[in-house]
Amino acid sequence: YSSAASDVYKRQYRMGEKVKIPNNHIELVNLIFAQLEITYHNQFHKAFKDEISLNLAKQLWLKKLEIFTLELIFEAIDELTSKSKFLPSLSQTLEEVKSHFLKKEGISSVDSAFAEACLGSDDPENFNWSHSLIYETAKNFGWSDLRRSEESKGFEKFQSLMSDSIKDYLNDPNNFYLPISNTTEDKKTNLSQEKQIHLLEKLKDKHLI
């Protein structure tokens, strides 16, 4: 984790130069931390007080982020730092990266995916699933559990399972399938905004106590 490389990135940020996406994850982590230091200077130095803690943090971030593409991480970090007033944690960064990944797959949010999963749980084999990620995550949750779960607790479990599904999907998307009835139809890979609102409204009605 070269401090010289980090100094180059910091100089580019300070001078307003366009920073190119590095060609490997180690350099990208160096770039991320340079950007974080420039953006959150005092918070950054309070969190990473010496070179040892900084390098340990970089190792951990690398381990968690390296499953994602360089472009996806770069875009997510850029958006996160533009809207957050506080130094983002690794968990916040991961959630932002996953959110960007889902949107690129045509899934607007985990909330909409959960709404779809709940609606599809009544008849999963004939439901018009928008993406195999949602179907497989819902299947791992359990159809009967989805039908009777409380919204808040159910969402937390679904969110955790979706994180696992994303890792598996990035490793090998060929292991993700839709029911046979879904594969024979010409389907859109994403839900329209109107459809998402309809799904969420039906989900609220379904879980209304």
N, C-alpha and C positions, 0 to 999 in steps of 0.2 A: 504494500500500500504506500506508494511513493509520495512523499511530501512534496517533492519537486513537481510532480504531475498536478497535485492539488494546487500548488502555487500558480501554475500556469492557468488553470481553470479560474482561479480567483481573480487573477489579473484580467482575464478575458471578460469576466462578469463586470468588474469595476469599470472597464473601458467601454462597456456596452457592445462588445464584439459578439457576433453570432457564434454560438457554441455548437459545434457539430456533435452528433451522437457518436460516442466512442465505439470501437469495433469489438469490445469484449466487456464482460460484466465487471471485472475488477476495475477497469478504468472508469466504467460508468458509476460505480460506487464512489470512487474518488471524486468524480464530477458532482455527484449528489451531495456529498458532504461539503464540498467547496461552495455549492449553491446554498446549502443550509447555513453555513458559517457567514456568508455575505448577507443573507436575508435576516437571520436571527442571531446577530453577533453576540450580544450579552447572554441570551438564553443558551446559545450553543456552547460558549465557554464555561458556563455554569454546569451544563450537562456533561461535557467532556473536558475534564480539568487537566488532563495530561495526555501524552502520546500513547501510553499504554491503554487507557480507557477508550481513546479514540480508535485505536487499531482493533480492539476487541469488538467495538460496536460495528466497525466496518466489516469484520469477519461475519458477524451475525446477520447483518443486513444482506451481505452477499449470499449467504446460505439460504435465506428466505426468498430473495428476489430472483435468483438465477434461473428459476423455472420459466420466468416470463421473458418475452422478447425485449431486446434493447429499446426498440421504438416505443413499445407500450409503457415501459417503466419511465422513460424520458418524458413522454407526454403526461403521464399521471403525476409525476413529481412537479413538473412545470405548472400544472393546474393547481395542485395542492398548495404550493408555496404562494401562488397568486391570490388565494382566497383565505389562507389561514394566518391569523395574527400571532400564533404561537408555534414554537418548534414542534413539528409533528413527530409522534412516536413511531416506532416500527410498525405497530399494529394499525395505526391510522394510515400509514403509507401503504401497507398491504391491502387494506380495505379500498383505498383509492385505486390502486392498480387493478384489483379484482373488478371493481366497478367499471373501469375502462375496458377491461377484457370482455365483460358481459355485454357492454354496449356494442363492441365490435362484432359480437356474435349475434346481435339483434335482440338482446334481452335488456330491456330498459333499466331494470333494477331487480334486486333480490325480492323486494316487496311484491312486484308484479309477478315474479316467478312463483312466489309462495301462493299468491292468489290463484294463479293458474293451477298449481299443484292441488290445492284444496278443491277446486271445482272439478278437476279431472279425476279425483280420487273415487268418485261415485261409479264411474265406468271407465277405468284407465285404458282398457284395450280399444275402446271406440272413440275416446276423446281426441279432439284435434289438437295435439300437442304442437307447440311452436318450435321446440328445440329438444334434442335428446338430452341435453344437460338437465333440463327441468324434469323430464320424465324419469331419468335415472336417479336424480336426487329424491324425487317424490317416492319412487319405488323403494329406495333405501330407507326412507322415513317410515314407510309402511302405510298401505292404503287405509286400513282400518284406523290406524293411529291418526292419520290426517283428518279423517272424517269426524273424529271425536275430540281432537285436541283443542285446547284453549288457544285463542289467537296469539297472545303475547308469548306464552311458553313454547307454543308450536313454532312460531317464527324463529325464536332463538335456536331451536334444534335444527330447523331447516337451513338457517344461515350457516351453521357450523357444517352441516352435511354438504351444502353447496360449495364451501371452501375446499372440502375434501374432493368433491367431484371435479372442481376446476383443476386441481393438481393432477388427478387421474386423466382428465381430458387432455391436458397439455402433454402428458407423458405418452398417451396413445388414444387419439379420438376414435379410432376404429373399434374400440371396446364399448362405444356408446351407441345404443340402438333406440329406435322407436318401434312401437307395436306394428305388426304387419299391416294392419288396416290403415295406419298413418302413412306408410311408405308407398302405398299405391295411389295416393292423392297428390295433386299438384298443390303444394302448400307454401305459404309465406313463412320465412324464418323469423319474422318478428311480428309483434302485435301492434296494431294501430293505437294511437293515443285514446281514441274513443273506446276501443275494445278493452284497453287497460283500465280505464275508468269504470267500465261496466263490470269487469272482473272484480275490481276492488270493492265496488258497491255490493256485489253479490256476496263477496267474502264477509263483509261487515254484517250483512243480514244473516248469513249462515251462523256466525259466531255470536250474534247478539243475545245477551242473557236477559 
